[in-house]
């Protein structure tokens, strides 16, 4: 789930991931899940600045 909310002069971005179980969460963490979200957000910010 992605939430976008006004925050001061910008926007607060919240990403929520719900895994079916602890093993699924750990598997995604080992695959770089957190880093992937950060990279995706960086790409979204760069795109938004071009519009």
C-alpha positions in Angstrom: 0.0 0.0 0.0 1.2 3.5 -0.8 0.0 6.6 1.0 0.6 10.1 -0.1 -0.3 13.0 2.2 0.4 16.7 2.3 3.2 17.5 4.6 4.3 21.1 5.0 5.5 22.3 1.5 5.9 18.7 0.4 4.4 15.3 0.5 4.7 12.5 3.0 5.2 9.1 1.3 4.4 6.0 3.3 4.8 2.5 1.8 3.3 -0.4 3.8 4.1 -4.0 3.0 2.1 -6.8 4.6 3.6 -10.3 4.3 1.7 -13.5 4.9 4.1 -14.8 7.5 7.5 -14.1 9.1 9.3 -16.3 6.6 8.0 -14.3 3.7 9.0 -11.1 5.3 12.5 -12.4 6.0 12.8 -13.7 2.4 12.0 -10.3 1.0 14.4 -8.6 3.3 17.2 -10.9 2.2 16.3 -10.1 -1.5 16.8 -6.4 -0.9 13.2 -5.4 -0.4 14.0 -2.3 1.6 16.7 -1.1 -0.8 14.3 -1.7 -3.7 11.7 0.6 -2.2 14.2 3.3 -1.7 15.5 3.1 -5.3 11.9 3.1 -6.6 11.1 6.2 -4.5 14.3 8.0 -5.8 13.1 7.2 -9.4 9.6 8.5 -8.7 11.0 11.8 -7.2 13.3 12.3 -10.3 10.3 11.7 -12.6 8.0 14.1 -10.6 10.6 16.8 -10.9 10.5 16.7 -14.7 6.7 17.3 -14.8 
